[in-house]
Amino acid sequence: MTDRAAIVTGASSGIGLAVARMLAEHGHAVTLAARRPAKLQAAYDELRADGLEVQQVAANVGDEDDVRRVVAAHRDAYGRLDVLMNNAGVGIGAAIGELNTRRMDIQLATNLRSLPLFYREALGMLTAAGAEHRNALVINTASIAGKHGQAWLSVYSATKAGVVGFTQAMNEELSKLGIKSTALCPGFVDTAMTEFVRGHVAPEAMIQTSDIVASVRMLLSLTPGCLVPEIVFQRPGDAGLEAIG
Ligand SMILES: NC(=O)c1ccc[n+]([C@@H]2O[C@H](COP(=O)([O-])OP(=O)(O)OC[C@H]3O[C@@H](n4cnc5c(N)ncnc54)[C@H](OP(=O)(O)O)[C@@H]3O)[C@@H](O)[C@H]2O)c1
């Protein structure tokens, strides 16, 4: 059995792929989960080509059976779970008067409903890791939109505020078991998700995936007695109110 293992959702690009790479480079066996199989395969091939221990499971995190399948495949392959990163997410902008119910449900299911499902399915492995070293870590990618609701991204903002609240609840419920949860709340990060805004904000003026990776590295280095419930990432000059993402 491996010494350390992780699941990262939304691992086929952007923040998830960068964090999955770092975790694998630091000795974690990593299950990569994301929706589109071809894109996930490319990420898997990239990491395997560098000799990293990863497996891939194509899954829609909004689907309960798929969540079960990801966790079961991870348990079968690696037998333990030290880090769970609930990172898959989608933002679909719309004025409230033009709200499309199906698009609203996709955001609710992907960004929020998936979290309780992953915690529930992974709880046995997280509890075992917490009992072993008091430092099981769950990272939930929220957004600065979860700290300040954004116009035209109201549903996305609500899901991300929900991620922050759910993370707080999980710390109330699980941190005494050595399972620590952190919500990450960034403004614009230079990924595919912010391509639409590049005309207004240059990619180099955005937060970089390396900044998110650095924060996860910091979380991994903390002693069992220290819990960081939330990290807010702002761009200089932007208190968060203008950010989309
Ligand atoms: N970029 C930003 O400015 C920013 C700011 C704050 C928060 N965030 C959050 O950061 C997280 C990662 O986003 P990113 O910026 O790295 O964008 P990204 O490069 O577009 O990555 C999104 C990832 O989530 C996956 N995904 C989307 N829907 C899924 C579903 N239903 N089931 C499984 N996987 C799904 C995508 O896979 P497919 O491509 O196959 O769908 C992809 O791997 C998201 O939760 C996002 O809300 C981003």
The ligand as a Gaussian input file, in Angstrom:
#p B3LYP/6-31G(d) Opt

LIG

0 1
 N      -10.323000      30.200000     -12.745000
 C      -10.853000      31.033000     -11.836000
 O      -10.778000      32.274000     -11.963000
 C      -11.478000      30.483000     -10.597000
 C      -11.699000      31.365000      -9.521000
 C      -12.304000      30.884000      -8.371000
 C      -12.671000      29.553000      -8.281000
 N      -12.457000      28.717000      -9.336000
 C      -12.875000      27.327000      -9.182000
 O      -11.735000      26.509000      -9.390000
 C      -12.177000      25.209000      -9.780000
 C      -11.328000      24.734000     -10.949000
 O      -11.542000      25.578000     -12.051000
 P      -10.379000      26.013000     -13.058000
 O      -10.253000      27.478000     -12.984000
 O       -9.181000      25.173000     -12.842000
 O      -11.100000      25.726000     -14.468000
 P      -10.951000      24.549000     -15.532000
 O       -9.556000      24.523000     -16.064000
 O      -12.071000      24.785000     -16.477000
 O      -11.190000      23.209000     -14.690000
 C      -12.450000      22.746000     -14.339000
 C      -12.324000      21.263000     -14.071000
 O      -13.565000      20.769000     -13.522000
 C      -14.012000      19.665000     -14.316000
 N      -15.448000      19.554000     -14.283000
 C      -16.376000      20.482000     -14.614000
 N      -17.612000      19.971000     -14.448000
 C      -17.447000      18.710000     -14.002000
 C      -18.338000      17.674000     -13.620000
 N      -19.671000      17.823000     -13.658000
 N      -17.834000      16.489000     -13.199000
 C      -16.497000      16.313000     -13.138000
 N      -15.599000      17.251000     -13.480000
 C      -16.086000      18.440000     -13.892000
 C      -13.463000      19.979000     -15.702000
 O      -13.478000      18.830000     -16.527000
 P      -14.193000      18.963000     -17.983000
 O      -13.438000      20.061000     -18.692000
 O      -14.075000      17.619000     -18.574000
 O      -15.610000      19.380000     -17.673000
 C      -12.061000      20.452000     -15.336000
 O      -11.237000      19.361000     -15.050000
 C      -13.675000      25.341000     -10.064000
 O      -14.400000      24.852000      -8.952000
 C      -13.884000      26.826000     -10.185000
 O      -15.201000      27.208000      -9.859000
 C      -11.863000      29.156000     -10.481000

